[in-house]
Amino acid sequence: MTSSVFQPDLLANQVAVVTGGGTGIGIAIARVLGHMGATVVIASRKAKNIEPAAAGLSEELGREVIGLTCDIRDRERVRAFVGEVLERTGRIDVLVNNGGGQFMAPAETISDRGWDAVIATNLTGTWTLSRAVADQWMLANGGAIINITMLTQRGFPGMAHSVAARAGVDAMTRTLAVEWAPYGIRLNCVEPGIIASSGMLNYPGGRELAYEMQREIPMKRLGSCDEVAWQVAFLASPAGAYTTGQTFIVDGGRTLWGNTWAIPETEPPPVDIRLEPWQEER
Ligand SMILES: NC(=O)c1ccc[n+]([C@@H]2O[C@H](COP(=O)([O-])OP(=O)(O)OC[C@H]3O[C@@H](n4cnc5c(N)ncnc54)[C@H](OP(=O)(O)O)[C@@H]3O)[C@@H](O)[C@H]2O)c1
């Protein structure tokens, strides 16, 4: 359930669009922004994800949460979707690019098609929607864009395609933050660590994997969807008014320590410390 640390009227009269808002982290983001008073639009590809979430959140908030289908890889649909949102709500103050996904695979097994699909969703999809919202609303009116990515500081073995896409989003965010600052648009990234979201169950053995991964997190637990949503709420609210082009890591210290990928053990070579001819080993 949503924290009460955010005042209920912080986003009153504002409109927030959350992609991937029908599942996991996206629902938590939609919920917290809704509780802060925003009119919320959630969108993703599948009506079976969006419709029950829109109905459930509408009931919870006591006002309509709009649910629309949109595949962020389909550029024409994305532009039409933004038009549809503006027609229904009149404005878009906050865009949360949370929709995305990938499959886990050793790099040497990723096919061209698999690589292209992950880049198309996570990098190009984020660009396409951000650009459409900017063109149709934010360049004239300002706003906040928050991109949900993943931990990019270290390598992310098993997800070479997605970490490349997300690092691209990080760099794009810093760049657009500068280019679009004069238009009153702020852009930031939130990088979740390992989060106990329903999305985890999409991976084979996801629950067990998540359980084991807790050992490699300094705080020794998974993050919750709400803990990611609260960071987004901060950035969407007036508390984030002077913050742009930054990346916020919500990972219980995961980036700082621990392993996720077993590198095969080999017998280490002898330690080769070369001495000069006039030096003697002590
Ligand atoms: N859970 C974690 O530990 C974790 C960690 C780091 C980053 N993340 C990222 O955080 C975001 C949310 O993840 P989650 O854990 O909540 O997993 P999730 O439930 O699988 O969320 C992904 C969402 O993206 C939507 N989506 C996928 N492809 C799309 C497309 N082409 N167009 C529009 N929407 C699309 C999906 O809905 P449809 O299937 O209906 O399209 C789904 O609602 C994802 O970008 C994920 O990669 C998660």
The ligand as an SDF file (V2000), in Angstrom:
LIG
                    3D

 48 52  0  0  0  0  0  0  0  0999 V2000
   11.5980   -6.3850  -11.3340 N   0  0  0  0  0  0  0  0  0  0  0  0
   12.8600   -6.0630  -11.3490 C   0  0  0  0  0  0  0  0  0  0  0  0
   13.6600   -6.5860  -10.5690 O   0  0  0  0  0  0  0  0  0  0  0  0
   13.3750   -5.0310  -12.3180 C   0  0  0  0  0  0  0  0  0  0  0  0
   14.7070   -4.6290  -12.1810 C   0  0  0  0  0  0  0  0  0  0  0  0
   15.2230   -3.6730  -13.0440 C   0  0  0  0  0  0  0  0  0  0  0  0
   14.4130   -3.1410  -14.0330 C   0  0  0  0  0  0  0  0  0  0  0  0
   13.1190   -3.5470  -14.1530 N   0  0  0  0  0  0  0  0  0  0  0  0
   12.3350   -2.9350  -15.2220 C   0  0  0  0  0  0  0  0  0  0  0  0
   11.2340   -2.2600  -14.6520 O   0  0  0  0  0  0  0  0  0  0  0  0
   10.1440   -2.2730  -15.5800 C   0  0  0  0  0  0  0  0  0  0  0  0
    8.9220   -2.8950  -14.9380 C   0  0  0  0  0  0  0  0  0  0  0  0
    9.2520   -4.2290  -14.5940 O   0  0  0  0  0  0  0  0  0  0  0  0
    8.3520   -5.2180  -13.7360 P   0  0  0  0  0  0  0  0  0  0  0  0
    9.2660   -5.9020  -12.8150 O   0  0  0  0  0  0  0  0  0  0  0  0
    7.1610   -4.5360  -13.2100 O   0  0  0  0  0  0  0  0  0  0  0  0
    8.0020   -6.3150  -14.8390 O   0  0  0  0  0  0  0  0  0  0  0  0
    6.7240   -6.5430  -15.7520 P   0  0  0  0  0  0  0  0  0  0  0  0
    5.5430   -6.7790  -14.9090 O   0  0  0  0  0  0  0  0  0  0  0  0
    7.1160   -7.5790  -16.7490 O   0  0  0  0  0  0  0  0  0  0  0  0
    6.5500   -5.1510  -16.4620 O   0  0  0  0  0  0  0  0  0  0  0  0
    6.8420   -4.8760  -17.7830 C   0  0  0  0  0  0  0  0  0  0  0  0
    5.6680   -4.1000  -18.3430 C   0  0  0  0  0  0  0  0  0  0  0  0
    6.0170   -3.5660  -19.6130 O   0  0  0  0  0  0  0  0  0  0  0  0
    4.9320   -3.7700  -20.5070 C   0  0  0  0  0  0  0  0  0  0  0  0
    5.4970   -3.8630  -21.8520 N   0  0  0  0  0  0  0  0  0  0  0  0
    6.3850   -4.7890  -22.3060 C   0  0  0  0  0  0  0  0  0  0  0  0
    6.6400   -4.5810  -23.6080 N   0  0  0  0  0  0  0  0  0  0  0  0
    5.9140   -3.4880  -23.9800 C   0  0  0  0  0  0  0  0  0  0  0  0
    5.7380   -2.7940  -25.1960 C   0  0  0  0  0  0  0  0  0  0  0  0
    6.3690   -3.1760  -26.3180 N   0  0  0  0  0  0  0  0  0  0  0  0
    4.8930   -1.7280  -25.2190 N   0  0  0  0  0  0  0  0  0  0  0  0
    4.2480   -1.3400  -24.0900 C   0  0  0  0  0  0  0  0  0  0  0  0
    4.3640   -1.9530  -22.9150 N   0  0  0  0  0  0  0  0  0  0  0  0
    5.1920   -3.0240  -22.8570 C   0  0  0  0  0  0  0  0  0  0  0  0
    4.2780   -5.0780  -20.0550 C   0  0  0  0  0  0  0  0  0  0  0  0
    2.8880   -5.1230  -20.3830 O   0  0  0  0  0  0  0  0  0  0  0  0
    2.3220   -5.8510  -21.7240 P   0  0  0  0  0  0  0  0  0  0  0  0
    2.8650   -7.2330  -21.7150 O   0  0  0  0  0  0  0  0  0  0  0  0
    0.8390   -5.7730  -21.5610 O   0  0  0  0  0  0  0  0  0  0  0  0
    2.8240   -5.0230  -22.8630 O   0  0  0  0  0  0  0  0  0  0  0  0
    4.4330   -4.9660  -18.5400 C   0  0  0  0  0  0  0  0  0  0  0  0
    3.3330   -4.2840  -17.9780 O   0  0  0  0  0  0  0  0  0  0  0  0
   10.6420   -3.0440  -16.8030 C   0  0  0  0  0  0  0  0  0  0  0  0
   11.1550   -2.1370  -17.7470 O   0  0  0  0  0  0  0  0  0  0  0  0
   11.7240   -3.9090  -16.2080 C   0  0  0  0  0  0  0  0  0  0  0  0
   12.6280   -4.3850  -17.1780 O   0  0  0  0  0  0  0  0  0  0  0  0
   12.5840   -4.4710  -13.3210 C   0  0  0  0  0  0  0  0  0  0  0  0
  1  2  1  0
  2  3  2  0
  2  4  1  0
  4  5  1  0
  4 48  2  0
  5  6  2  0
  6  7  1  0
  7  8  2  0
  8  9  1  0
  8 48  1  0
  9 10  1  0
  9 46  1  0
 10 11  1  0
 11 12  1  0
 11 44  1  0
 12 13  1  0
 13 14  1  0
 14 15  2  0
 14 16  1  0
 14 17  1  0
 17 18  1  0
 18 19  2  0
 18 20  1  0
 18 21  1  0
 21 22  1  0
 22 23  1  0
 23 24  1  0
 23 42  1  0
 24 25  1  0
 25 26  1  0
 25 36  1  0
 26 27  1  0
 26 35  1  0
 27 28  2  0
 28 29  1  0
 29 30  1  0
 29 35  2  0
 30 31  1  0
 30 32  2  0
 32 33  1  0
 33 34  2  0
 34 35  1  0
 36 37  1  0
 36 42  1  0
 37 38  1  0
 38 39  2  0
 38 40  1  0
 38 41  1  0
 42 43  1  0
 44 45  1  0
 44 46  1  0
 46 47  1  0
M  CHG  2   8   1  16  -1
M  END
$$$$
